[in-house]
Amino acid sequence: MIDQLKIIGQYLLAKHLLSRLVGKLAAARAGKLTTFLIKKFIKKFNVDMSEAKHSAATDFKTFNDFFTRELKPGIRPIIEGENSLALPVDGCISQIGAIKEGRIFQAKGHDFSLRELLGGRDDIAAPFDEGLFSTIYLAPKDYHRIHMPITGKLEQLIFIPGDLFSVNPLTAQNVPNLFARNERAVAIFSTAVGPMAMVLVGATIVASIETVWAGTIAPAKNKEIQYWDYRGQDITLEKGAEMGRFKLGSTVVALFPKGSISFSESLQAETVTRLGELFATTNTSAEK
């Protein structure tokens, strides 16, 4: 009953307004209030500040500075080897597996359209048809910067406006089409295994989605789908490099072409992930 009420509340809540108001507070230099909120957040969500480069609540001028905090150097070593892909975030696997008939598995009884997830264009979705996906949920306590699983050259960026439902496990199990209906930014890279899509999905009170090359993507005043073509530029990010960040957490969906990689056998739904550990091996490696 309580879970049902939570889901009903998700539909009734003025999610965009709430998210933007929280965003303004999170970006404010509010002195003692900021420090108070950070301390309360650390306690409530049991955030491990021993891994952070700056560990005291007073080290951060805004809540956003705290939420997107850096880790200590070397705390998340990136797996070596040209045939190994690194996990892109700290989080938890929501689902992982094959894209079947253009559909991606969300939770029992729910799946969603690959084409819709990527903004509705066949030419962008086609390379990933019958390919592989991994959906990773970032909880409030997690490190909220997103890194590259493999070296990639940026090809396109797409911003897709939408809802701002929560993306926690309860919502994923109960809200149809969740990741293809929420606001999101899609980055397409060319890599040694073919195209790779990194989909950064917004959520309730996610105040901002950023990339390292374009800055803030969401929130956006323009409520139409927006495309940026980077194929004439040389923006290459190495494996393990930061590619974006969430200001208040969310979900990352990574997409790969059919036959390009094999996910690590240790990864399955509910597996806790740590940035830099083995995500997948290239098909070449798998065949040796």
RANORSUL-V692766 format. One record per residue. N is the residue number from 1. RES is the residue in one small letter. PSI is psi as a letter, one per 20 degrees, with the letter a starting at -180 (NA if undefined). D_CENTER is the distance of its C-alpha to the mean C-alpha in whole Angstrom. Layout:
n:N res:RES psi:PSI d_center:D_CENTER
n:N res:RES psi:PSI d_center:D_CENTER
This chain:
n:1 res:m psi:g d_center:30
n:2 res:i psi:g d_center:28
n:3 res:d psi:g d_center:24
n:4 res:q psi:g d_center:26
n:5 res:l psi:h d_center:27
n:6 res:k psi:g d_center:23
n:7 res:i psi:g d_center:22
n:8 res:i psi:g d_center:25
n:9 res:g psi:h d_center:24
n:10 res:q psi:h d_center:20
n:11 res:y psi:h d_center:22
n:12 res:l psi:h d_center:25
n:13 res:l psi:p d_center:23
n:14 res:a psi:m d_center:23
n:15 res:k psi:g d_center:19
n:16 res:h psi:g d_center:19
n:17 res:l psi:g d_center:22
n:18 res:l psi:g d_center:21
n:19 res:s psi:g d_center:17
n:20 res:r psi:h d_center:19
n:21 res:l psi:g d_center:22
n:22 res:v psi:h d_center:19
n:23 res:g psi:g d_center:18
n:24 res:k psi:g d_center:21
n:25 res:l psi:g d_center:22
n:26 res:a psi:h d_center:19
n:27 res:a psi:i d_center:20
n:28 res:a psi:q d_center:24
n:29 res:r psi:n d_center:26
n:30 res:a psi:j d_center:28
n:31 res:g psi:c d_center:29
n:32 res:k psi:h d_center:31
n:33 res:l psi:g d_center:28
n:34 res:t psi:g d_center:25
n:35 res:t psi:g d_center:26
n:36 res:f psi:g d_center:27
n:37 res:l psi:h d_center:24
n:38 res:i psi:g d_center:22
n:39 res:k psi:g d_center:25
n:40 res:k psi:g d_center:24
n:41 res:f psi:g d_center:21
n:42 res:i psi:g d_center:21
n:43 res:k psi:g d_center:24
n:44 res:k psi:g d_center:22
n:45 res:f psi:j d_center:19
n:46 res:n psi:l d_center:21
n:47 res:v psi:p d_center:19
n:48 res:d psi:n d_center:20
n:49 res:m psi:i d_center:21
n:50 res:s psi:h d_center:23
n:51 res:e psi:i d_center:20
n:52 res:a psi:q d_center:20
n:53 res:k psi:h d_center:22
n:54 res:h psi:p d_center:23
n:55 res:s psi:i d_center:24
n:56 res:a psi:q d_center:26
n:57 res:a psi:h d_center:25
n:58 res:t psi:i d_center:27
n:59 res:d psi:i d_center:26
n:60 res:f psi:p d_center:23
n:61 res:k psi:h d_center:25
n:62 res:t psi:r d_center:22
n:63 res:f psi:h d_center:19
n:64 res:n psi:h d_center:17
n:65 res:d psi:g d_center:18
n:66 res:f psi:g d_center:18
n:67 res:f psi:h d_center:14
n:68 res:t psi:k d_center:13
n:69 res:r psi:q d_center:16
n:70 res:e psi:q d_center:17
n:71 res:l psi:r d_center:18
n:72 res:k psi:q d_center:21
n:73 res:p psi:p d_center:22
n:74 res:g psi:i d_center:22
n:75 res:i psi:h d_center:20
n:76 res:r psi:m d_center:18
n:77 res:p psi:q d_center:20
n:78 res:i psi:p d_center:18
n:79 res:i psi:p d_center:20
n:80 res:e psi:r d_center:23
n:81 res:g psi:p d_center:24
n:82 res:e psi:i d_center:23
n:83 res:n psi:j d_center:23
n:84 res:s psi:p d_center:20
n:85 res:l psi:q d_center:16
n:86 res:a psi:q d_center:14
n:87 res:l psi:p d_center:12
n:88 res:p psi:i d_center:9
n:89 res:v psi:r d_center:8
n:90 res:d psi:p d_center:10
n:91 res:g psi:b d_center:9
n:92 res:c psi:p d_center:11
n:93 res:i psi:p d_center:11
n:94 res:s psi:g d_center:12
n:95 res:q psi:q d_center:13
n:96 res:i psi:q d_center:14
n:97 res:g psi:b d_center:17
n:98 res:a psi:q d_center:19
n:99 res:i psi:p d_center:18
n:100 res:k psi:p d_center:22
n:101 res:e psi:l d_center:24
n:102 res:g psi:j d_center:21
n:103 res:r psi:q d_center:19
n:104 res:i psi:p d_center:16
n:105 res:f psi:p d_center:17
n:106 res:q psi:g d_center:15
n:107 res:a psi:r d_center:17
n:108 res:k psi:p d_center:21
n:109 res:g psi:j d_center:23
n:110 res:h psi:p d_center:20
n:111 res:d psi:r d_center:18
n:112 res:f psi:r d_center:17
n:113 res:s psi:p d_center:18
n:114 res:l psi:g d_center:16
n:115 res:r psi:g d_center:18
n:116 res:e psi:h d_center:17
n:117 res:l psi:h d_center:13
n:118 res:l psi:j d_center:14
n:119 res:g psi:j d_center:16
n:120 res:g psi:j d_center:20
n:121 res:r psi:p d_center:21
n:122 res:d psi:h d_center:23
n:123 res:d psi:h d_center:23
n:124 res:i psi:h d_center:19
n:125 res:a psi:h d_center:18
n:126 res:a psi:g d_center:21
n:127 res:p psi:i d_center:20
n:128 res:f psi:i d_center:18
n:129 res:d psi:p d_center:20
n:130 res:e psi:j d_center:21
n:131 res:g psi:b d_center:19
n:132 res:l psi:q d_center:16
n:133 res:f psi:q d_center:13
n:134 res:s psi:p d_center:11
n:135 res:t psi:p d_center:8
n:136 res:i psi:p d_center:7
n:137 res:y psi:p d_center:7
n:138 res:l psi:o d_center:7
n:139 res:a psi:r d_center:11
n:140 res:p psi:h d_center:13
n:141 res:k psi:i d_center:14
n:142 res:d psi:r d_center:12
n:143 res:y psi:p d_center:11
n:144 res:h psi:k d_center:8
n:145 res:r psi:q d_center:9
n:146 res:i psi:p d_center:7
n:147 res:h psi:r d_center:10
n:148 res:m psi:p d_center:11
n:149 res:p psi:h d_center:12
n:150 res:i psi:q d_center:16
n:151 res:t psi:p d_center:17
n:152 res:g psi:q d_center:17
n:153 res:k psi:p d_center:19
n:154 res:l psi:p d_center:17
n:155 res:e psi:g d_center:18
n:156 res:q psi:q d_center:17
n:157 res:l psi:p d_center:14
n:158 res:i psi:p d_center:14
n:159 res:f psi:p d_center:14
n:160 res:i psi:o d_center:14
n:161 res:p psi:q d_center:16
n:162 res:g psi:b d_center:16
n:163 res:d psi:r d_center:16
n:164 res:l psi:l d_center:14
n:165 res:f psi:q d_center:14
n:166 res:s psi:q d_center:13
n:167 res:v psi:k d_center:11
n:168 res:n psi:r d_center:13
n:169 res:p psi:h d_center:15
n:170 res:l psi:g d_center:18
n:171 res:t psi:g d_center:16
n:172 res:a psi:h d_center:15
n:173 res:q psi:i d_center:18
n:174 res:n psi:i d_center:20
n:175 res:v psi:o d_center:18
n:176 res:p psi:q d_center:19
n:177 res:n psi:k d_center:17
n:178 res:l psi:g d_center:14
n:179 res:f psi:i d_center:11
n:180 res:a psi:j d_center:13
n:181 res:r psi:i d_center:15
n:182 res:n psi:q d_center:12
n:183 res:e psi:q d_center:12
n:184 res:r psi:q d_center:9
n:185 res:a psi:p d_center:9
n:186 res:v psi:p d_center:10
n:187 res:a psi:p d_center:11
n:188 res:i psi:p d_center:14
n:189 res:f psi:q d_center:15
n:190 res:s psi:p d_center:19
n:191 res:t psi:r d_center:19
n:192 res:a psi:i d_center:22
n:193 res:v psi:j d_center:21
n:194 res:g psi:a d_center:20
n:195 res:p psi:q d_center:18
n:196 res:m psi:p d_center:14
n:197 res:a psi:p d_center:11
n:198 res:m psi:o d_center:8
n:199 res:v psi:o d_center:6
n:200 res:l psi:o d_center:4
n:201 res:v psi:p d_center:6
n:202 res:g psi:r d_center:8
n:203 res:a psi:r d_center:10
n:204 res:t psi:p d_center:14
n:205 res:i psi:j d_center:15
n:206 res:v psi:o d_center:11
n:207 res:a psi:h d_center:14
n:208 res:s psi:q d_center:12
n:209 res:i psi:p d_center:9
n:210 res:e psi:q d_center:11
n:211 res:t psi:q d_center:11
n:212 res:v psi:h d_center:14
n:213 res:w psi:h d_center:16
n:214 res:a psi:i d_center:16
n:215 res:g psi:b d_center:15
n:216 res:t psi:p d_center:14
n:217 res:i psi:g d_center:13
n:218 res:a psi:q d_center:13
n:219 res:p psi:q d_center:15
n:220 res:a psi:q d_center:18
n:221 res:k psi:h d_center:21
n:222 res:n psi:p d_center:22
n:223 res:k psi:j d_center:21
n:224 res:e psi:q d_center:21
n:225 res:i psi:p d_center:19
n:226 res:q psi:p d_center:19
n:227 res:y psi:p d_center:19
n:228 res:w psi:p d_center:19
n:229 res:d psi:o d_center:21
n:230 res:y psi:j d_center:21
n:231 res:r psi:i d_center:23
n:232 res:g psi:j d_center:26
n:233 res:q psi:r d_center:24
n:234 res:d psi:m d_center:23
n:235 res:i psi:o d_center:20
n:236 res:t psi:p d_center:19
n:237 res:l psi:p d_center:17
n:238 res:e psi:q d_center:18
n:239 res:k psi:p d_center:16
n:240 res:g psi:i d_center:15
n:241 res:a psi:q d_center:15
n:242 res:e psi:p d_center:12
n:243 res:m psi:i d_center:10
n:244 res:g psi:a d_center:9
n:245 res:r psi:q d_center:8
n:246 res:f psi:p d_center:7
n:247 res:k psi:n d_center:11
n:248 res:l psi:p d_center:11
n:249 res:g psi:r d_center:8
n:250 res:s psi:c d_center:6
n:251 res:t psi:q d_center:4
n:252 res:v psi:p d_center:3
n:253 res:v psi:o d_center:6
n:254 res:a psi:p d_center:8
n:255 res:l psi:q d_center:12
n:256 res:f psi:q d_center:15
n:257 res:p psi:r d_center:19
n:258 res:k psi:p d_center:21
n:259 res:g psi:j d_center:23
n:260 res:s psi:h d_center:21
n:261 res:i psi:r d_center:20
n:262 res:s psi:p d_center:20
n:263 res:f psi:q d_center:18
n:264 res:s psi:p d_center:19
n:265 res:e psi:i d_center:21
n:266 res:s psi:i d_center:20
n:267 res:l psi:p d_center:17
n:268 res:q psi:r d_center:17
n:269 res:a psi:p d_center:16
n:270 res:e psi:j d_center:16
n:271 res:t psi:p d_center:16
n:272 res:v psi:p d_center:15
n:273 res:t psi:q d_center:13
n:274 res:r psi:p d_center:13
n:275 res:l psi:p d_center:12
n:276 res:g psi:i d_center:15
n:277 res:e psi:r d_center:17
n:278 res:l psi:p d_center:17
n:279 res:f psi:g d_center:15
n:280 res:a psi:r d_center:17
n:281 res:t psi:q d_center:21
n:282 res:t psi:q d_center:22
n:283 res:n psi:h d_center:24
n:284 res:t psi:g d_center:27
n:285 res:s psi:g d_center:27
n:286 res:a psi:h d_center:27
n:287 res:e psi:i d_center:30
n:288 res:k psi:NA d_center:32
